[in-house]
Amino acid sequence: MKRKTIFFILFLILLNGNLVHAGLDISYKIEMLEWKAVNQLFPKYSKFTVLDIETGMQFNVQRRAGSHHADVQPLTAKDTKIMKKIYGGKWSWKRRAVLIINKDRIIAASMHGMPHGAGALKNNFPGHFCIHFHGSTTHSTNTMDLSHMLMIYKASGKLEEYLVKANPYEVITAFVAGLKQQDNQITSLSSLQKVKWAPIFARIDNVRITRMPLLPAEDLKEEISIDIPIEIDWSIKNSGHQTYKGVIHVVRFSTMDAWKVDSQSFLQDNKLK
């Protein structure tokens, strides 16, 4: 794909895993490419463009290292400035859904925005950051990071498809991950009720599930409503650390429908609404 073509993407809409130009009869297929293939496609020192799904902003990077995922750096100081603007002017570990653009390929991915480790380029970026693809892992585990995985599904246009097929425990973990990453689409798709998430996100510094006993999947086939015991650690702005020990109510309207979190009662129980 020629560089001038990249700018057309700002005018495209995401539809069923395709970027479709609203005014022209063209489309670009988004690939959810496995890490093993990406690792070969983008060897060390290769360069590519990162496009943020939410803002439409894009910047260029170079892969510098990484065996389980790509360790990359913004190419120039200008690219660093754009990346920081994407994160609201502050570096953050929060994951974001992105598209990786290289020649005629567009690949779904997820990045975080925190400089760490070593850096070699003159770009005003103190270190490197990580980009994950489907099947990539962190340095310390052999499994995909949940939040990165959800962002990859979001970037590929397959997030709703994933959640429709998810069991109650997967929906709950996605819902909590959406709160942690402050992502409106993840929380909205996994929530039973419509909620204004922005003021709730503004109160949350961090959240994680510390305990959630699992029932065998076959025990849930005929259920349409379940109270799932859970323990959650919160870090709330101006309130510090707090722990919730209770239940999350999940429901579906039939055995063919998607599970949803009763977010209204959950937020009230945790004094967030």
C-alpha positions as CSV (number, residue, x, y, z in Angstrom):
1,M,0.0,0.0,0.0
2,K,1.5,3.4,-1.0
3,R,1.9,5.9,1.8
4,K,-0.7,8.3,0.4
5,T,-3.3,5.5,0.5
6,I,-2.8,5.3,4.3
7,F,-4.4,8.7,4.8
8,F,-7.6,7.4,3.2
9,I,-8.0,5.1,6.2
10,L,-8.9,8.1,8.3
11,F,-12.1,8.2,6.3
12,L,-12.9,4.5,6.5
13,I,-15.3,2.7,8.8
14,L,-14.8,-0.6,10.4
15,L,-17.4,-3.2,9.2
16,N,-17.2,-6.9,9.7
17,G,-13.4,-7.0,9.8
18,N,-13.1,-4.7,6.8
19,L,-12.2,-1.1,6.4
20,V,-14.7,0.2,4.0
21,H,-14.4,3.6,2.4
22,A,-17.7,5.4,2.7
23,G,-17.5,7.2,-0.7
24,L,-15.6,4.7,-2.9
25,D,-16.1,1.1,-3.9
26,I,-12.9,-0.1,-2.2
27,S,-12.1,-2.0,1.0
28,Y,-9.1,-3.3,2.9
29,K,-9.3,-6.6,4.7
30,I,-8.0,-6.5,8.2
31,E,-6.0,-9.6,9.1
32,M,-5.9,-11.1,12.6
33,L,-2.5,-12.6,11.8
34,E,-0.8,-15.0,14.2
35,W,2.3,-13.9,16.0
36,K,4.5,-16.6,14.4
37,A,3.7,-15.1,11.0
38,V,4.0,-11.5,12.1
39,N,7.4,-12.3,13.6
40,Q,8.6,-13.4,10.2
41,L,6.8,-10.5,8.4
42,F,8.4,-7.8,10.6
43,P,12.0,-8.9,11.5
44,K,14.3,-6.8,13.7
45,Y,14.8,-3.2,12.3
46,S,11.7,-3.4,10.1
47,K,9.5,-0.3,10.0
48,F,5.8,0.1,9.8
49,T,2.9,2.4,10.6
50,V,0.6,2.2,13.7
51,L,-2.9,3.6,13.4
52,D,-4.9,4.0,16.6
53,I,-8.5,2.9,16.2
54,E,-10.1,5.4,18.5
55,T,-8.5,8.6,17.4
56,G,-7.5,7.8,13.8
57,M,-4.0,9.1,14.6
58,Q,-1.0,7.3,13.1
59,F,2.7,7.2,13.7
60,N,5.7,5.3,12.4
61,V,7.8,2.8,14.5
62,Q,10.7,0.5,14.1
63,R,10.9,-3.0,15.6
64,R,14.0,-3.3,17.8
65,A,13.6,-6.6,19.6
66,G,11.1,-9.0,21.2
67,S,10.7,-12.8,20.8
68,H,7.2,-13.2,22.4
69,H,5.8,-9.9,20.9
70,A,7.2,-6.9,19.2
71,D,9.4,-4.4,21.1
72,V,9.2,-1.2,19.1
73,Q,10.2,2.5,19.3
74,P,8.7,5.5,17.6
75,L,10.8,6.3,14.6
76,T,11.3,10.1,15.2
77,A,10.5,12.7,17.8
78,K,7.5,13.7,15.8
79,D,6.2,10.1,16.0
80,T,6.8,10.1,19.8
81,K,4.7,13.3,20.0
82,I,1.8,11.8,18.1
83,M,1.9,8.6,20.2
84,K,1.8,10.7,23.5
85,K,-1.1,12.7,22.1
86,I,-3.0,9.4,21.5
87,Y,-2.6,8.7,25.2
88,G,-3.8,12.1,26.3
89,G,-0.4,13.5,27.0
90,K,0.6,11.0,29.6
91,W,2.3,7.7,29.2
92,S,0.2,4.7,30.3
93,W,0.2,0.9,30.5
94,K,-3.4,0.9,29.1
95,R,-3.9,-1.2,26.0
96,R,-5.3,0.3,22.8
97,A,-6.6,-1.3,19.7
98,V,-4.4,-0.5,16.7
99,L,-3.9,-1.4,13.1
100,I,-0.4,-2.2,11.7
101,I,0.0,-0.9,8.2
102,N,2.7,-2.1,5.9
103,K,2.6,-2.0,2.1
104,D,-0.7,-3.7,1.2
105,R,-1.4,-5.4,4.5
106,I,-3.4,-4.2,7.5
107,I,-3.0,-6.3,10.7
108,A,-5.0,-6.1,13.9
109,A,-2.9,-5.5,17.0
110,S,-2.8,-4.0,20.5
111,M,-0.3,-1.6,22.1
112,H,0.4,-0.1,25.5
113,G,1.8,3.4,25.9
114,M,4.5,3.1,28.6
115,P,8.2,3.6,27.7
116,H,10.4,1.0,29.5
117,G,13.7,-0.8,29.0
118,A,16.3,0.3,26.5
119,G,15.9,2.6,23.5
120,A,18.4,3.3,20.7
121,L,16.7,5.9,18.4
122,K,16.9,9.6,18.8
123,N,13.2,10.1,19.2
124,N,12.6,11.6,22.7
125,F,11.2,8.3,23.7
126,P,12.9,6.9,26.9
127,G,12.9,3.2,26.0
128,H,10.6,1.0,23.9
129,F,7.0,-0.1,24.1
130,C,5.2,-3.4,23.2
131,I,2.8,-4.3,20.4
132,H,1.0,-7.6,20.7
133,F,-0.6,-9.7,17.9
134,H,-2.9,-12.7,18.1
135,G,-1.0,-15.5,19.8
136,S,1.7,-13.3,21.2
137,T,2.5,-13.5,24.9
138,T,4.2,-11.5,27.6
139,H,7.8,-12.2,28.6
140,S,6.7,-14.0,31.8
141,T,3.8,-16.2,30.6
142,N,2.9,-18.6,27.9
143,T,-0.6,-17.2,27.3
144,M,-2.0,-14.1,25.7
145,D,-2.6,-11.1,27.9
146,L,-6.4,-10.8,28.2
147,S,-6.6,-7.1,27.6
148,H,-4.3,-7.2,24.6
149,M,-6.4,-10.1,23.2
150,L,-9.6,-8.1,23.6
151,M,-8.0,-5.1,21.9
152,I,-6.9,-7.3,19.0
153,Y,-10.4,-8.6,18.6
154,K,-11.6,-5.0,18.7
155,A,-9.1,-3.9,16.0
156,S,-10.1,-6.8,13.8
157,G,-13.8,-6.0,14.1
158,K,-14.4,-9.4,15.9
159,L,-15.0,-8.3,19.5
160,E,-18.7,-8.7,19.4
161,E,-18.4,-12.1,17.8
162,Y,-16.0,-13.2,20.5
163,L,-18.3,-12.0,23.3
164,V,-21.4,-13.6,21.8
165,K,-19.7,-17.0,22.0
166,A,-18.1,-16.4,25.4
167,N,-19.1,-18.3,28.5
168,P,-20.2,-16.3,31.7
169,Y,-16.7,-16.3,33.1
170,E,-15.1,-15.0,29.9
171,V,-17.7,-12.3,29.7
172,I,-17.0,-11.2,33.3
173,T,-13.3,-11.1,32.8
174,A,-13.8,-9.1,29.6
175,F,-16.1,-6.7,31.5
176,V,-13.6,-6.2,34.3
177,A,-10.8,-5.8,31.7
178,G,-12.9,-3.1,29.9
179,L,-13.1,-1.2,33.2
180,K,-9.4,-1.6,33.8
181,Q,-8.5,-0.4,30.2
182,Q,-11.3,2.2,30.4
183,D,-12.7,1.0,27.1
184,N,-16.3,1.9,26.3
185,Q,-16.8,-0.7,23.6
186,I,-15.7,-3.7,25.7
187,T,-17.8,-2.7,28.7
188,S,-20.8,-1.8,26.6
189,L,-20.8,-5.1,24.7
190,S,-20.5,-7.1,27.9
191,S,-23.1,-5.1,29.9
192,L,-26.8,-5.8,30.2
193,Q,-27.7,-2.1,30.7
194,K,-26.7,1.0,28.8
195,V,-24.3,3.0,31.1
196,K,-22.5,6.3,30.7
197,W,-19.0,4.9,31.3
198,A,-16.9,8.0,31.2
199,P,-17.6,9.2,34.8
200,I,-17.1,5.7,36.1
201,F,-13.8,5.3,34.2
202,A,-12.7,8.6,35.7
203,R,-12.9,7.1,39.2
204,I,-10.9,3.9,38.5
205,D,-7.2,3.8,38.8
206,N,-7.0,0.0,38.7
207,V,-9.1,-3.1,39.1
208,R,-8.4,-6.9,39.0
209,I,-10.1,-10.1,39.7
210,T,-8.4,-12.0,42.6
211,R,-10.8,-14.9,42.9
212,M,-13.5,-16.4,40.7
213,P,-14.4,-20.1,41.2
214,L,-15.4,-21.8,37.9
215,L,-18.1,-24.3,37.3
216,P,-17.7,-26.8,34.4
217,A,-19.0,-25.5,31.1
218,E,-21.4,-28.3,30.7
219,D,-23.2,-27.2,34.0
220,L,-24.1,-23.9,32.4
221,K,-25.7,-25.1,29.1
222,E,-29.3,-24.7,30.3
223,E,-28.9,-21.7,32.6
224,I,-30.1,-18.3,31.7
225,S,-29.2,-16.5,35.0
226,I,-26.3,-17.1,37.4
227,D,-24.8,-15.4,40.4
228,I,-21.1,-15.9,40.2
229,P,-19.0,-15.5,43.4
230,I,-16.1,-13.1,42.9
231,E,-13.4,-11.2,44.7
232,I,-12.1,-8.0,43.1
233,D,-9.4,-5.5,44.2
234,W,-10.0,-1.9,43.3
235,S,-7.9,1.2,43.3
236,I,-10.3,4.1,43.3
237,K,-9.2,7.7,42.9
238,N,-9.3,9.7,46.2
239,S,-10.5,6.5,48.0
240,G,-7.5,4.2,47.8
241,H,-7.6,0.4,47.9
242,Q,-10.8,-1.5,48.5
243,T,-11.9,-5.1,48.1
244,Y,-15.2,-6.4,46.9
245,K,-16.3,-9.9,48.0
246,G,-19.7,-10.7,46.6
247,V,-21.3,-11.9,43.3
248,I,-21.7,-10.7,39.8
249,H,-25.1,-11.4,38.2
250,V,-24.9,-12.6,34.6
251,V,-28.0,-13.2,32.4
252,R,-29.1,-14.1,28.9
253,F,-32.6,-14.1,27.4
254,S,-32.3,-17.6,26.0
255,T,-29.7,-20.4,25.7
256,M,-28.9,-19.1,22.3
257,D,-28.2,-15.5,23.4
258,A,-25.0,-13.9,24.6
259,W,-24.3,-13.7,28.3
260,K,-24.4,-10.1,29.8
261,V,-23.2,-8.7,33.1
262,D,-25.8,-7.0,35.3
263,S,-23.6,-3.9,35.5
264,Q,-26.2,-1.8,37.3
265,S,-26.2,-3.9,40.4
266,F,-22.5,-4.6,40.2
267,L,-21.6,-0.9,40.0
268,Q,-24.0,-0.1,42.9
269,D,-22.5,-2.9,45.1
270,N,-19.1,-1.4,44.5
271,K,-20.3,2.2,45.2
272,L,-19.4,3.3,41.6
273,K,-23.0,4.4,40.7
